């Protein structure tokens, strides 16, 4: 348990280091708290022994450790209010009712990335509550057609597929079987049902069943999978923690890896509005912090996340994500 003065010192060091990216010495703390330098040095030494501060090789000052950031986030952080300009920019997006949710998310997180100089990620997935209502096909030419998927909550998705040497009658027969057998299935369960229940039935009634099954399976897999959108990836380059070329390449490769990013919403604590994963607490990279939240509407659900250095402006990012989540779900 930290004393009140130790908490004040830790808070000051975290805030100053976030702001300046330089180790914080005892003089700044003395000036702020009106204490002797010997007292402050002793307190900083104790905070270091507790694992909350670290000493760098190049300075007598201290920087927060992962444990120190965690203590700050859990016990000391005060949320930073959005200013009028920030609210206005975001409201311009949220009040544009002609935009689809995916566009609202993309545009709002572009603004967030510009405001914070961090990287924003959206993982949009169709809600389990969306159930398949109907699929239909629209032939474009003898080899290309559009598959239209409609859910019970009004979500519409279409995909172009190419089927060479398959008759329209065979296609229509397959569509009828799918409509007869899996209407009412949650959209994220359709692919599994197609594979284990529908495939054996299609093979009995449709000559070119393998080609058609694979085509429709791919359609439903694409529709039900997460849509990953990374905004402001190059913002990583603005932070001195990432001035090593190999480190930047490593992080960029992770931000380009959809499999890694699709797992970014794992381990979310549903009891928390905003989840914060500092350094080794996240599954992407030990040198970054990820702050994320889930959202859910009557049609969609997903995750929005901000990635930056561990020296992140936590109080501002948490408030921004909370604001965006509330605007999406209102």
MIMARVO-296703 format. One record per residue (C-alpha): residue number from 1; chain; x, y, z. Coordinates in Angstrom, 1 decimal, padded with zeros to 4 digits, always signed. Each point is the difference from the previous one (the first is absolute). Example, Ala and Ser with C-alpha at 12.3 -4.5 7.8 and 13.67 -1.06 7.14 Angstrom:
2
+-----+-------+--------+--------+--------+
|  nr | kette |     xx |     yy |     zz |
+-----+-------+--------+--------+--------+
|   1 |     A | +012.3 | -004.5 | +007.8 |
|   2 |     A | +001.4 | +003.4 | -000.7 |
+-----+-------+--------+--------+--------+
! end
This chain:
330
+-----+-------+--------+--------+--------+
|  nr | kette |     xx |     yy |     zz |
+-----+-------+--------+--------+--------+
|   1 |     A | +000.0 | +000.0 | +000.0 |
|   2 |     A | +001.5 | +003.3 | -001.0 |
|   3 |     A | -000.1 | +003.1 | +002.1 |
|   4 |     A | -001.8 | +003.1 | -001.3 |
|   5 |     A | +003.4 | +001.7 | -000.8 |
|   6 |     A | +001.2 | -003.1 | -001.8 |
|   7 |     A | -003.1 | +000.0 | -002.1 |
|   8 |     A | +000.4 | +003.7 | -000.8 |
|   9 |     A | +003.6 | -000.6 | -001.1 |
|  10 |     A | -000.9 | -003.0 | -002.1 |
|  11 |     A | -002.8 | +002.0 | -001.7 |
|  12 |     A | +002.2 | +002.9 | -000.7 |
|  13 |     A | +002.7 | -002.2 | -001.5 |
|  14 |     A | -002.5 | -001.8 | -002.2 |
|  15 |     A | -001.6 | +003.2 | -001.3 |
|  16 |     A | +003.4 | +001.8 | -000.6 |
|  17 |     A | +001.5 | -003.0 | -001.7 |
|  18 |     A | -003.1 | -000.4 | -002.3 |
|  19 |     A | +000.3 | +003.7 | -000.9 |
|  20 |     A | +003.8 | +000.3 | -000.5 |
|  21 |     A | +001.3 | -003.5 | -000.5 |
|  22 |     A | +003.0 | +000.8 | +002.3 |
|  23 |     A | +000.9 | -001.5 | +003.3 |
|  24 |     A | -001.4 | +002.0 | +002.9 |
|  25 |     A | +002.4 | +001.3 | +002.6 |
|  26 |     A | -000.5 | +000.9 | +003.7 |
|  27 |     A | +000.2 | +003.8 | -000.6 |
|  28 |     A | -003.3 | +000.1 | -002.0 |
|  29 |     A | -001.7 | -002.0 | +002.7 |
|  30 |     A | +001.5 | +002.3 | +002.8 |
|  31 |     A | -001.4 | +003.0 | -001.8 |
|  32 |     A | -003.4 | -001.5 | -000.4 |
|  33 |     A | -000.4 | -001.5 | +003.5 |
|  34 |     A | +002.2 | +002.5 | +001.9 |
|  35 |     A | +002.0 | -002.7 | +001.7 |
|  36 |     A | +003.8 | -000.3 | +000.5 |
|  37 |     A | +002.0 | -001.8 | -002.7 |
|  38 |     A | +001.2 | -002.6 | +002.5 |
|  39 |     A | -003.6 | -000.9 | +000.9 |
|  40 |     A | -001.0 | -000.3 | -003.7 |
|  41 |     A | +003.1 | -002.1 | -000.8 |
|  42 |     A | -000.8 | -002.4 | +002.8 |
|  43 |     A | -003.6 | -000.3 | -001.1 |
|  44 |     A | +001.0 | -000.6 | -003.6 |
|  45 |     A | +002.5 | -002.6 | +001.1 |
|  46 |     A | -002.8 | -001.8 | +001.9 |
|  47 |     A | -002.3 | +000.2 | -003.0 |
|  48 |     A | +002.8 | -001.5 | -002.1 |
|  49 |     A | +000.4 | -002.9 | +002.5 |
|  50 |     A | -003.7 | -000.6 | -000.2 |
|  51 |     A | +000.4 | -000.4 | -003.8 |
|  52 |     A | -002.1 | +003.0 | -000.8 |
|  53 |     A | +002.9 | +002.2 | -001.4 |
|  54 |     A | +003.1 | -000.8 | -002.0 |
|  55 |     A | +003.3 | +001.8 | -000.2 |
|  56 |     A | +001.5 | +000.5 | -003.5 |
|  57 |     A | +003.7 | -000.3 | -000.8 |
|  58 |     A | +000.3 | +003.5 | -001.4 |
|  59 |     A | -001.6 | +002.0 | +002.8 |
|  60 |     A | -000.5 | +000.2 | +003.7 |
|  61 |     A | -003.7 | +000.4 | -000.6 |
|  62 |     A | -002.7 | -002.7 | +000.1 |
|  63 |     A | -002.5 | -001.3 | -002.5 |
|  64 |     A | -003.2 | -002.0 | +000.7 |
|  65 |     A | +000.2 | -003.8 | -000.2 |
|  66 |     A | -002.9 | -002.1 | -001.4 |
|  67 |     A | -001.0 | -000.5 | +003.6 |
|  68 |     A | +000.2 | +003.7 | +000.6 |
|  69 |     A | -002.3 | +000.8 | -003.0 |
|  70 |     A | -002.4 | -002.7 | +001.2 |
|  71 |     A | -000.2 | +001.5 | +003.5 |
|  72 |     A | -000.5 | +003.5 | -001.5 |
|  73 |     A | -002.8 | -001.3 | -002.3 |
|  74 |     A | -001.8 | -001.9 | +002.8 |
|  75 |     A | +000.4 | +002.5 | +002.8 |
|  76 |     A | +001.2 | +003.4 | -001.0 |
|  77 |     A | -001.2 | +000.9 | -003.5 |
|  78 |     A | -002.4 | +002.9 | -000.5 |
|  79 |     A | -001.9 | +000.0 | -003.3 |
|  80 |     A | +000.8 | +002.9 | -002.3 |
|  81 |     A | -003.0 | +001.8 | -001.3 |
|  82 |     A | -000.4 | +000.4 | -003.8 |
|  83 |     A | +000.2 | +003.5 | -001.2 |
|  84 |     A | -002.6 | +001.7 | -002.1 |
|  85 |     A | +001.9 | -000.4 | -003.3 |
|  86 |     A | +000.4 | -003.7 | +000.6 |
|  87 |     A | -003.6 | -000.5 | +000.8 |
|  88 |     A | -001.1 | +002.0 | -003.0 |
|  89 |     A | +002.2 | -002.1 | -002.4 |
|  90 |     A | -001.4 | -003.2 | +001.4 |
|  91 |     A | -003.6 | +001.2 | +000.1 |
|  92 |     A | +000.2 | +001.0 | -003.7 |
|  93 |     A | +000.6 | -003.7 | -000.8 |
|  94 |     A | -002.5 | -001.5 | +002.4 |
|  95 |     A | -002.8 | +002.5 | -001.1 |
|  96 |     A | +000.4 | -000.9 | -003.6 |
|  97 |     A | -002.8 | -002.6 | -000.3 |
|  98 |     A | +000.8 | -000.8 | -003.6 |
|  99 |     A | +003.2 | -001.8 | +001.1 |
| 100 |     A | +000.0 | -003.8 | +000.7 |
| 101 |     A | +001.3 | -001.0 | +003.4 |
| 102 |     A | +003.3 | -001.3 | -001.6 |
| 103 |     A | +000.6 | +003.4 | -001.6 |
| 104 |     A | -000.9 | +001.8 | +003.3 |
| 105 |     A | +002.6 | -002.2 | +001.8 |
| 106 |     A | +002.6 | +000.5 | -002.6 |
| 107 |     A | -000.4 | +003.7 | -000.2 |
| 108 |     A | -000.2 | +000.6 | +003.8 |
| 109 |     A | +003.1 | -002.1 | +000.6 |
| 110 |     A | +001.9 | +002.0 | -002.7 |
| 111 |     A | -000.8 | +003.0 | +002.2 |
| 112 |     A | +001.1 | -001.8 | +003.1 |
| 113 |     A | +003.3 | -001.0 | -001.6 |
| 114 |     A | +000.6 | +003.6 | -001.1 |
| 115 |     A | -000.8 | +001.3 | +003.5 |
| 116 |     A | +002.2 | -002.5 | +001.9 |
| 117 |     A | +002.7 | -001.0 | -002.5 |
| 118 |     A | -000.8 | -003.6 | +000.8 |
| 119 |     A | -001.3 | -002.9 | -002.2 |
| 120 |     A | -003.7 | -000.9 | +000.0 |
| 121 |     A | -001.5 | -003.4 | -000.8 |
| 122 |     A | -003.6 | -001.0 | -000.7 |
| 123 |     A | -001.0 | -003.6 | +000.1 |
| 124 |     A | -003.6 | -000.2 | -001.3 |
| 125 |     A | -001.9 | -003.2 | +000.2 |
| 126 |     A | -003.6 | -000.8 | -000.7 |
| 127 |     A | -001.9 | -000.6 | +003.2 |
| 128 |     A | -001.1 | -003.5 | +001.1 |
| 129 |     A | -003.5 | +001.6 | +000.2 |
| 130 |     A | +000.0 | +000.4 | -003.8 |
| 131 |     A | -001.7 | -003.1 | -001.4 |
| 132 |     A | -000.1 | -001.0 | -003.7 |
| 133 |     A | -003.2 | +001.0 | -001.6 |
| 134 |     A | +000.6 | -000.7 | -003.7 |
| 135 |     A | +002.7 | -000.4 | -002.6 |
| 136 |     A | -000.6 | +000.7 | -003.7 |
| 137 |     A | +002.2 | +000.1 | -003.1 |
| 138 |     A | +000.1 | +002.5 | -002.9 |
| 139 |     A | +001.8 | -001.2 | -003.1 |
| 140 |     A | +002.3 | +002.6 | -001.6 |
| 141 |     A | +001.1 | -002.3 | -002.9 |
| 142 |     A | +000.2 | -003.7 | -000.5 |
| 143 |     A | +003.0 | -000.3 | +002.3 |
| 144 |     A | -000.4 | +002.8 | +002.6 |
| 145 |     A | -002.9 | +000.6 | +002.4 |
| 146 |     A | -000.7 | +002.0 | +003.1 |
| 147 |     A | -001.0 | -001.8 | +003.2 |
| 148 |     A | -002.2 | +002.2 | +002.2 |
| 149 |     A | -000.3 | -000.9 | +003.7 |
| 150 |     A | -002.7 | +001.6 | +002.1 |
| 151 |     A | -000.4 | -000.4 | +003.8 |
| 152 |     A | -003.1 | +000.3 | +002.2 |
| 153 |     A | +001.2 | +003.4 | +001.3 |
| 154 |     A | +000.3 | +001.6 | -003.4 |
| 155 |     A | +003.7 | -000.5 | -000.6 |
| 156 |     A | +000.8 | -000.5 | -003.7 |
| 157 |     A | +003.3 | -001.3 | -001.4 |
| 158 |     A | +000.9 | -001.0 | -003.5 |
| 159 |     A | +002.9 | -001.8 | -001.5 |
| 160 |     A | +001.1 | -000.6 | -003.6 |
| 161 |     A | +000.9 | -003.7 | -000.8 |
| 162 |     A | +001.2 | -001.6 | -003.1 |
| 163 |     A | -001.4 | -003.4 | -001.0 |
| 164 |     A | +001.4 | -001.4 | -003.3 |
| 165 |     A | -002.0 | -002.8 | -001.7 |
| 166 |     A | -002.8 | -000.1 | +002.6 |
| 167 |     A | -003.6 | +000.3 | -001.3 |
| 168 |     A | -002.4 | +002.6 | +001.4 |
| 169 |     A | -002.4 | -002.9 | +001.0 |
| 170 |     A | +002.6 | -001.6 | +002.2 |
| 171 |     A | +000.7 | +003.4 | +001.6 |
| 172 |     A | -003.7 | +000.6 | +000.7 |
| 173 |     A | -000.4 | -003.5 | +001.4 |
| 174 |     A | +002.8 | +000.6 | +002.4 |
| 175 |     A | -001.4 | +003.4 | +001.1 |
| 176 |     A | -003.4 | -001.6 | +000.6 |
| 177 |     A | +001.6 | -002.7 | +002.2 |
| 178 |     A | +001.9 | +002.5 | +002.0 |
| 179 |     A | -003.1 | +002.2 | +000.5 |
| 180 |     A | -002.1 | -003.0 | +001.0 |
| 181 |     A | +002.5 | -001.5 | +002.4 |
| 182 |     A | +001.8 | +002.8 | +001.8 |
| 183 |     A | -002.3 | +003.0 | +000.2 |
| 184 |     A | -000.1 | +001.3 | +003.6 |
| 185 |     A | +003.6 | -001.1 | +000.7 |
| 186 |     A | +002.2 | +002.7 | +001.6 |
| 187 |     A | +002.2 | +001.4 | -002.7 |
| 188 |     A | +003.3 | -000.9 | +001.7 |
| 189 |     A | -001.1 | -003.7 | +000.2 |
| 190 |     A | -001.1 | -000.4 | -003.6 |
| 191 |     A | +003.5 | -001.1 | -001.3 |
| 192 |     A | +000.2 | -002.8 | +002.6 |
| 193 |     A | -003.6 | -001.1 | -000.8 |
| 194 |     A | +000.8 | +000.0 | -003.7 |
| 195 |     A | +003.0 | -002.2 | +000.5 |
| 196 |     A | -001.4 | -002.6 | +002.4 |
| 197 |     A | -003.8 | -000.1 | -000.8 |
| 198 |     A | -000.6 | +001.4 | -003.4 |
| 199 |     A | +002.9 | -001.3 | -002.1 |
| 200 |     A | -001.1 | -003.6 | +000.2 |
| 201 |     A | -003.5 | +001.0 | -001.1 |
| 202 |     A | +001.2 | +002.2 | -002.9 |
| 203 |     A | +002.1 | -002.9 | -001.3 |
| 204 |     A | -003.1 | -002.1 | -000.4 |
| 205 |     A | -002.0 | +002.5 | -002.1 |
| 206 |     A | +002.6 | +002.1 | -001.9 |
| 207 |     A | +002.3 | -001.4 | -002.6 |
| 208 |     A | +002.7 | +002.7 | +000.4 |
| 209 |     A | -000.4 | +000.1 | +003.7 |
| 210 |     A | +003.7 | +000.3 | +000.9 |
| 211 |     A | +000.5 | +003.2 | -002.0 |
| 212 |     A | -003.2 | +001.5 | +001.2 |
| 213 |     A | +000.5 | -001.0 | +003.7 |
| 214 |     A | +003.5 | +001.6 | +000.0 |
| 215 |     A | -001.2 | +003.2 | -001.6 |
| 216 |     A | -002.9 | +000.5 | +002.5 |
| 217 |     A | +002.2 | -001.1 | +003.0 |
| 218 |     A | +002.5 | +002.7 | -001.0 |
| 219 |     A | -002.7 | +002.6 | -000.2 |
| 220 |     A | -001.4 | -000.7 | +003.5 |
| 221 |     A | +003.5 | -000.2 | +001.5 |
| 222 |     A | +000.9 | +003.4 | -001.4 |
| 223 |     A | -003.2 | +001.5 | +001.2 |
| 224 |     A | +000.2 | -001.3 | +003.5 |
| 225 |     A | +003.7 | +000.6 | +000.6 |
| 226 |     A | +001.4 | +003.1 | +001.6 |
| 227 |     A | +000.7 | +002.9 | -002.2 |
| 228 |     A | +003.3 | +001.5 | +001.1 |
| 229 |     A | +000.7 | +003.7 | -000.7 |
| 230 |     A | +003.4 | +001.5 | +001.1 |
| 231 |     A | +000.1 | +003.8 | +000.1 |
| 232 |     A | +003.1 | +002.1 | +000.5 |
| 233 |     A | +002.6 | -002.8 | -000.1 |
| 234 |     A | +002.8 | +002.5 | -000.8 |
| 235 |     A | -000.7 | +001.8 | +003.2 |
| 236 |     A | +002.3 | -002.5 | +001.7 |
| 237 |     A | +002.9 | +001.8 | -001.7 |
| 238 |     A | -000.8 | +003.2 | +002.0 |
| 239 |     A | +001.1 | -001.5 | +003.3 |
| 240 |     A | +003.6 | -000.2 | +001.1 |
| 241 |     A | -000.5 | -003.5 | +001.5 |
| 242 |     A | -000.2 | -001.3 | -003.5 |
| 243 |     A | +003.0 | +001.6 | -001.7 |
| 244 |     A | +001.6 | -003.4 | -000.5 |
| 245 |     A | -000.6 | -001.1 | -003.6 |
| 246 |     A | -000.3 | -003.7 | +000.9 |
| 247 |     A | -002.4 | +000.7 | +002.8 |
| 248 |     A | -002.2 | +002.1 | -002.4 |
| 249 |     A | +000.1 | -002.8 | -002.6 |
| 250 |     A | -001.1 | -002.5 | +002.6 |
| 251 |     A | -002.9 | +002.1 | +001.2 |
| 252 |     A | -001.1 | +000.8 | -003.5 |
| 253 |     A | +000.0 | -003.7 | -000.9 |
| 254 |     A | -002.3 | -000.6 | +003.0 |
| 255 |     A | -002.3 | +002.8 | -001.0 |
| 256 |     A | -000.2 | -001.6 | -003.5 |
| 257 |     A | -000.8 | -003.4 | +001.4 |
| 258 |     A | -003.7 | -000.5 | +000.1 |
| 259 |     A | +000.2 | -003.2 | +002.1 |
| 260 |     A | +001.8 | +002.0 | +002.8 |
| 261 |     A | -002.4 | +002.9 | -000.2 |
| 262 |     A | -003.0 | -002.2 | +000.0 |
| 263 |     A | +001.1 | -001.2 | +003.4 |
| 264 |     A | +000.3 | +003.5 | +001.3 |
| 265 |     A | -003.5 | -000.2 | +001.6 |
| 266 |     A | +000.9 | -003.2 | +001.9 |
| 267 |     A | -000.1 | +000.1 | +003.8 |
| 268 |     A | -002.2 | +003.1 | +000.2 |
| 269 |     A | -001.5 | +000.3 | +003.5 |
| 270 |     A | -003.7 | +000.5 | -000.7 |
| 271 |     A | -000.3 | +001.7 | +003.4 |
| 272 |     A | +002.2 | +002.8 | -001.1 |
| 273 |     A | -001.1 | +002.7 | -002.4 |
| 274 |     A | +003.6 | +000.6 | -001.2 |
| 275 |     A | +002.8 | -002.6 | +000.2 |
| 276 |     A | +003.7 | +001.0 | +000.2 |
| 277 |     A | +002.8 | -002.4 | -000.8 |
| 278 |     A | +003.5 | +001.4 | +000.8 |
| 279 |     A | +003.1 | -001.5 | -001.5 |
| 280 |     A | +000.2 | -003.7 | +000.7 |
| 281 |     A | -003.7 | -000.1 | +000.9 |
| 282 |     A | -001.0 | +000.2 | -003.7 |
| 283 |     A | +000.5 | -002.7 | -002.7 |
| 284 |     A | +001.2 | +002.3 | -002.7 |
| 285 |     A | +003.4 | +001.4 | +001.2 |
| 286 |     A | +001.6 | +000.6 | +003.4 |
| 287 |     A | +001.1 | +003.5 | -000.9 |
| 288 |     A | -003.5 | +001.3 | -000.6 |
| 289 |     A | -003.2 | +000.7 | +001.9 |
| 290 |     A | -003.4 | -000.9 | -001.3 |
| 291 |     A | -003.1 | +001.7 | +001.2 |
| 292 |     A | -003.2 | -001.5 | -001.3 |
| 293 |     A | -003.7 | -000.3 | +000.4 |
| 294 |     A | -002.9 | -002.0 | -001.4 |
| 295 |     A | -003.0 | +001.5 | -001.7 |
| 296 |     A | -003.4 | -001.5 | -000.9 |
| 297 |     A | -002.9 | +001.3 | -002.0 |
| 298 |     A | -003.1 | -001.9 | -001.1 |
| 299 |     A | +001.8 | -001.0 | -003.2 |
| 300 |     A | +003.7 | -000.1 | +000.7 |
| 301 |     A | +002.5 | -000.5 | +002.7 |
| 302 |     A | +003.8 | +000.3 | +000.1 |
| 303 |     A | +003.0 | +001.5 | +001.7 |
| 304 |     A | +001.7 | +003.3 | -000.3 |
| 305 |     A | +003.6 | +000.3 | +001.2 |
| 306 |     A | +002.8 | +002.6 | +000.3 |
| 307 |     A | +003.6 | -001.1 | -000.2 |
| 308 |     A | +002.9 | +002.1 | +001.1 |
| 309 |     A | +003.2 | +000.0 | +002.1 |
| 310 |     A | -000.2 | -000.9 | +003.7 |
| 311 |     A | +000.6 | +003.7 | +000.5 |
| 312 |     A | -003.6 | +000.6 | -001.2 |
| 313 |     A | -002.3 | +002.8 | +001.0 |
| 314 |     A | -002.3 | -002.4 | +001.8 |
| 315 |     A | -002.4 | +002.5 | +001.4 |
| 316 |     A | -000.8 | +001.5 | -003.4 |
| 317 |     A | -000.2 | -003.3 | -001.9 |
| 318 |     A | -002.4 | -001.6 | +002.5 |
| 319 |     A | -002.3 | +003.0 | -000.1 |
| 320 |     A | +000.1 | +000.0 | -003.9 |
| 321 |     A | -000.9 | -003.7 | -000.2 |
| 322 |     A | -002.8 | +000.4 | +002.6 |
| 323 |     A | -001.4 | +002.9 | -001.9 |
| 324 |     A | +000.1 | -001.9 | -003.4 |
| 325 |     A | -001.6 | -003.2 | +001.6 |
| 326 |     A | -002.9 | +002.1 | +001.4 |
| 327 |     A | -000.6 | +001.7 | -003.3 |
| 328 |     A | +000.0 | -003.3 | -001.9 |
| 329 |     A | -002.4 | -001.6 | +002.4 |
| 330 |     A | -002.4 | +002.9 | +000.6 |
+-----+-------+--------+--------+--------+
! end
